[in-house]
Amino acid sequence: MKRNRFYSLAYVVLWPVIHVLFRPVVTGKERIPDGNAVFCCNHTSNWDPLVIMICAGYRHQLFAMAKAEIASWPVAGKILKLADMIFVERGKADIGAIRTAMKYLKNDRPILIFPEGTRVSEDEAISAKGGLSMLSVRTNSPIVPVYLDGGKKFFRRTCIVFGEPYHPQVAGRRGTAEEYQQIADEALRRIYTLKQERKV
């Protein structure tokens, strides 16, 4: 995989910021596969894409599907845009973002997606979106569940757990809407199960 030099710049700039602000403690980093994969994480903060990107390590360059508003952040937003982060227009079916994500996966570039589609506190119940399933099935990419502490506070320790990658199964070649929803629900279940592995 050809590395994006702006991703390298973003990583160097953001690494100390994330480690100072969130003091991340990572579990399961050895489970991260090489090559394409759909990383799926719970979502409680605008910082989540950056925390996961940094904690995955420079070797595993993750390209997050994040809300378009992040592109307007001073300095960091500009760098992340140049680093090929996938910005998604919320509130509508952003076909362009989906096509870009599929292109990345087919070119051996892992992506990061938040299946709940928006920030959610851990005591809320919300269904997962089926988009992650379609991306995984149609590009033959494994799903990697990731759990990230909710209620993050600056300068407090934040725990991140990377789960075992797995390939979802469908009966046909492309999968049905019902199968996609089942896969997405299973991914969300695996994400929250990982909370038990966090280092406290």
Secondary structure, DSSP 8 states (H G I E B T S, - for coil): ----HHHHHHHHHHHHHHHHHH-EEEE-GGG--SS--EEEE----TTHHHHHHHHH-TTS--EEEEEGGGGGSTTHHHHHHHTT-EEE-TTS--HHHHHHHHHHHHTT--EEE-TTSS---TT------THHHHHHHHHT--EEEEEE-SS--TTS-EEEEE---B----SSSS--HHHHHHHHHHHHHHHHHGGGG---
